[in-house]
Amino acid sequence: MQDKELYEKLLGLKAPWYVSDVDLRMEESKVTVRLEHEPLARFQCPECGLEGPTHDHRRRQWRHLDTCGIVTMIEADVPRVDCPVHGVRQAKVPWAEPGSGFTAMFEALAISWLKVASINAVSERMMISWDEAWGIMERAVRRGMARREAADIQELAIDETSFQKRHEYVTVLVDRKTGVVIDILDDRKKATLKNWLQANKDKLHEVQSISMDMWEPFITAVQESVEGANDKICFDRFHVASHFGKALDKVRATEHRDLCRTGDSPLTRTKHDWLRTKANNEYRDKRAFLRLTRLNLKTARAWQIKETAGGLWSYSYRGVAERNWKSLLGWIARCRLDPMIKVGKMVRKYLWGILNAIMLKVTNAIAESINATIQKIKARACGFRNRTRFRLAILFHKGGLSMLPSGLSGS
C-alpha cells in the first residue's frame, strides 16, 4: 500500500477528495498530507445544503493525530461555494469541524483526555497551546448543547456551589431523573432563578418535585414561577441534617470550654464522634462513646435530638410524619439549648417542604454528588477566572452531552 492510499484509508476519505501528496520532513519531525478534490466536483452550501459552483479556494491546515510520533498536518485548498441564497460560503470538509484547526479524530482524542485530566496536562501531552485545548473543549460543549433534545423535566434539583472565595456562588440545576446538569446560573439570586424558570416553563409543566435547600430566594422564585409549587418543593434531608449537626457542634464547643475552666473535660477529642450517624458509625471507641452519651451533658441531649431527627424520614403517611416531627419540635422548644432551638424554629417554618420530601422520597443527593465533582473540577483547574468558563467546564464534565465531532461514533 502506497503512502497516499494509506492516508486516504486513515482519514476515511471519499470522492471527491483524495491524497495528492505526502511530504515527510524528518529533520522537522513533521509530515504534511496534501489533499485535493476532483476538478468538476460540486459542493453544498453549509447553511442550506444547496449545491453551487465553486467561487474560489482558501488554503487551510489542520493538525492530525501523530504518525509514529511525527507531527502530522493536513493541508487542502477548501472551496468556497457561490450559493444563490446565502452568497459565498466556505464548504464543509469531511475530516474536520468548521472553524477548527484540528481534524475530527484529533479533537475526539483530546476530548477523551480532557474528561480525565487538566487542560494543562492535555495541552502538554498533545503539544498544543492551552488556548487551543480550551477551544476544543468549548467547541465540544457547543456541539453537545446544539444536539441536546428538549425534554420535560420531572424531577428538578436546585443547588448552589462556590465559584470563588468571598461568597461568590453559582446555581446548579440538575435533572434528578437523568443525573445530568441542565444549566448553571451566574448567581443564587431570586431574580436569576425566576427568569430561568419562566423561560423554561414549557419543560416544567410535568415537574413532580423540586428539591433544594432552605434558601429563601430559591423558595420564593419557585413559588412565583411554578404552579402548585408548595406541593412540589422538597427540602433536602442531608441539608436539614447538616443544620442539626452544626447546632450540636456549637453546643459541644460551648460546653467543652465551660468544662475545661473547671477541670478535665470528657468532651476532649470527641467532636467527630458526635457528628457521625448510625449509617456511618466508625467511632474510635464505640463503647466509650455510648457511655459518654449517658452522662448528664448538654451535648448528649443535643445528640439525642439530632439522632431522633435523623430517624424521621422513612414514614409512608403524611399525618404520622407530621405528628412525630411536631413532637420532636416540642422537645426542641423545651431543651434550653439555644443552637437547637434556633434550628427548631427554622424546621417548624419549613416543615411543609420536609413533609413533601418524606412523602415523595426525594433528596438532593445527586445534586450534592455533582457539587462535589464540580469542586474537584475547580481544584484540578486551580480555579476559574470567570463564570463563563466555570459554566462551560461543568457542562463538559456533567452535562451528559454528545460532544464528539460529526461523523464519529457517539456523535
N, C-alpha and C positions, 0 to 999 in steps of 0.2 A: 504494500500500500504506500503510495507516494505521500509526501508531507501535506500537499494540498488536499488530497482526499481525506487524509487523517483529520485535519482541522475541520473540514466540512462535516465529517461524522461527529466530531466532538461538539461542534457548535449546533448540530442539528439543522443545518442549512437546507432550504428547499428552494426550487426555482421561484423567482428569477435570480436569486442570489447564489454566488459561488466564490470560491477562493481563487484569486488570480495570482497571488504571490505570497511567499513566506520568507521574510528577511531575518535571518539569525545573526546576531552580533554578540559573539561570546565575550569580547572584551568589555562590553557593557552589560553582560548578563541579561540580555533583552532580545525578545523575538517579536516582530511585528507581522501580523497576519493581515494581508490586504484583501478586502472584499470588493466585488463589483457585481452589478446586475446586468441582465441581458439588455441590449440596446433598445429594443422596442417594448420593453415592459411598461405597463401602466400601473399606477399606484393609487390608493384610495386616500381621500381627504380624511384626516384623523378625527374630524368633528362630525361629519355627516355620512362618511363612508362612500360617497360618490367617487367614481374613478374620473381622473382628469389627466390632461397631458402634463409632461414634466416641464416645469418652468426653468429651473436651473438646479445646480447641486451645491452642497456645502460639505467640505471635508471635516470629518469628526473622528475622534479616537475614543476608545473605551478600554478600561483596564479589565482584563480577563483573569481567570484563575491561572496561577503559575504553572508552567510546563517544566517538570523536573527541577523545580527550584529557580527557574528562569522567569523573570517578569514577562508576561505576555500581553501585548496590546493588539486590539482590533482596530483597523483603520478602514474607513469607507467614505465615499462621496455620497452623501444622503440626498436623494431627490426632493425637491420642493414641488408640490402639486399645485397646478392652477385650477382651483375649484370654482365652478360658476356661482356658487352660493357664498362661500367664505373667503374667496380670494386665494392668495398664495399661502399655502401651509406646508410645513415640513412633514413628509410621510413618516409613518412609524416603521421601525426596523424590528425584525423578529427576535433579535438577540439582546435587546436592552429596552428599558422603560424610557419614555420621553423625559427629557431633562436630566437624565443620569449620565455620569461619566464612567459607569461601570456596567458590565454585562449582567444579565439577569442571574446567571449562575454565581457570579462573584457576590452579588447582593444577597442571594439566598444563603450562601455560606456565612457572610458577615452577620446576617440576621440571626442565624442559629447560634453564633458565638456571642452576640450581644445579649442574648437571653440569659447567659450564664456567666458573663464576665463584664468588667467595666469597659467603658468606651476607650480609656487609655490603653488597657491591655489589648483590646481588639485592634486598635489603630497601630500599635507597635507590632503585633503579630502579623497583620496583613500589609504592613508597610504603607499605610495611608495616613493622612493627617487626622487630627481629632475632629476638625470640622467636616471632613469627608465621611468619617464614621457616623457622626451625628446626622449628616444629611441622609445617609442610608436608613437610619432609624426613623427620621422624620418622614421620609417618603413611604416607609413601611406602614407607619401609623395612618398616614393619609390614605393609602390604598385600603387598609383594613376598615377605616371608618366609612369610606365610599361603598365598600362591599357589605357593610353591616345592614341587615334587613330590619326594617321597623317591626317591632313586635310588642304586643301588650305586656305590661309589667303586672304580675300578680302579687309578688312579694317584694316590696321595696325596703331597703335598709339605708338609713342615713347616718353617717358617722363623720367625725372631724379628725383631721390628722395635722400634726405640726409641719409647717413649711420651713420656717426659720425660727430662731430664738426671738425673744421679746413678744411672745404670744401671737405669732403670725400663724394663721391656720388656713387650711382649705377644707371644703366639704366634699366628701366622697360619697357618691350614690352607687349602690350595689344592687343588682338583681339577685335576691337570695335564692331564687329557684335555679338559676344557672351558675351562680357564684362568680360572676364577672362584674367588673366596674363599668357602669353605664356612662358616667360623666364625672368631672371634677370641677367644682365651682371655686371661684377665686378667694372666697372668704366664708365665714359662717354667720353672715347676717341674714336677718329675716327677709329683706327685700330681694336678695340674690336668690335664695331658695324659692321664694314665692314666684319670682319671674320664671324660673326653670319649670316649676310645677305647672304653671299656667301655659307655658309654651309647649309642654308635653302632655297636655290634658287628654289628648286622644289616645295616648298609650296607657293612661291611668284609669280609664273608665271601668276596668275589671279588677282593679287592685283590691286585694283582700286584707292585706296587713302592711303597715308601715312601721318598722321598728327603728328606734332611736334612743338616745339618752335623754335625760330630763332637762334639756336645754331649751329655755322658753322661746327664743327666736325660731327654732325648728318647729316647736309645737304650734305656735300661732300661725306660722307660714302654711303648715299643712291644714290647720283648721279653716283657714280662709280660702284655701285653694281646692281642697278635695271634698267631695260630697260624702257625708256620713263619716267624717274624719274621726270623731270621738269613739266610734266603734271599731276603727281600724288601727289607731295609734297604739303601739305596744312599746312599753318601756323595758329596755334590756335588763335581763336578770343579772348579768355579770356587772353591769353598771350600778344597779341597786346594791349588789353585794359589796362593791368597792366602797360605797358610801358607809356601809356598816363597818367595813374593815378599817377605814380611815378614822371613824369615830372611836372604835375600840382602841386603836393605837394611840389616840390622843388621851383617852382615859388611862391607859397603861403608862404613858410617858409622864403624865402628871402625878399619878400615884407612886411611880418609881422614884421621882425626885423627892416627894414628901417622905417616903420610907428611908431614903438614903440620908436624910438630915438627922434621923433618929437612930441610925444604925445600919445593919446589913439589910438589903432588900432581896426578897425571894424572886423578884421580877428581873434580876440581872440576867442578861443574855437570853431572854425568853421571847423577844419581840416576834420572831418568825413562827414560833410555836403557836402563839395566839392567833396568828393570821391564817394558819393552814385550815383546810376544810376536811370533812370526813372522807371526801373522794381523793384527797392528797395528804394523807396523814403520816408523812415522813418526819416524825418527831425524832429529836436526838435521843430522848429518853421518854417514851410514851407513859410509862408508869409514874415517873416523877411529875410529868406534866398533869396527869389526871389528878394526882394528889394536890397539885397546886390549884386546880380548878375548884376543889372542895373547900379551900380556905376562904375566910371571910374577907375577900378582896373586892374592891370595886371593879377591877379588871375582870375578875371571874364572872361577875354579874353581867358586865358588858359582853363578855364572850358567850354567855348563855343566850343573850338576846340575839347576837349575830348568828349563832348556830340554829336558833329557832327560826329566824327569818329565812335562812338557807333551806329549811325543810318545808316551806310553804308554797312551793312552786309546782307540785305534782297533782293538784286537785283536778277533778273532772267536772265538778259542778260549781257554778259561779257563786251561788249562795253560801255553800260550805267554805269556799276560799275566802269570800268577803268576811264571813263571821270569824274565821281564825285570824285573818290579818288584823281585823279590828280589835280582837282580843290581845294580840301582840302590841298594837299601838297603845292600848290602855295600860299595859305593863310598862312600856317605854315612858309614857307620860308620868308614871309614879316612881320611876327608877332613880331619880335625883342625880342622874349623870348627864350633865349639860350637853356634851357632844352627841350622846344618843338621843336626847330629847330633840335636838335640832334636826337630826336625821328623821326622827319620827314625824315631826311636823311636815317635812318635805314628802315623806312617803304618804302621809294622810292626804296631802294636797293632790298627789298624782296617783292615788290608789286605783282610780278607774282604768288608767293605762296599764298598770301592773296586772289587774284582773283580766284585761284584754289579752295580755301576753300569756297568762296562765291558760286561758280558755283556747287560744289559737295555737298554743305550743310554739311560740315564736321567741327566738333570741337573736341577738346581733353577733353571734359567734363568728359567722362567716365574714362580716364586715370587720370585726376585730382582728381576725386572722389576716385579712387583706391589709389592714392597717399595719400589722407587724411586718408584713412583707414590704410595704411601702417604706417603712423606716430602714429596712435593710438596703433597699434600692438607694435611698438617700445617703446612707452611710458609705455604700460602695462607690457612689459618685462624689463623695466628700462634699455633699450639699449641692444646691442648685441656686443659680443667680436670679432666676425669675420664675414666676408661676407657670408661664407658658411651657417652659422646658420640663418643669416638675410634672405638669399635667401630661405631657407627651410621654415621659418615661413611665408613668403609672399605666397609661393606656397600652403602651408597648408590652409591658410585663403582665398586666392583669385585665386587659380589656377583652380577652377572648377573641382577638381579631385574626382574620385570614390575611396575612401580610406579605406572602411571597409574591414575587413578580408574576405577571400574567404568563400563562403557558407552562408554569412549573407545577409540580404536584402539590396539592393543598391550597392552590390559589383560587 
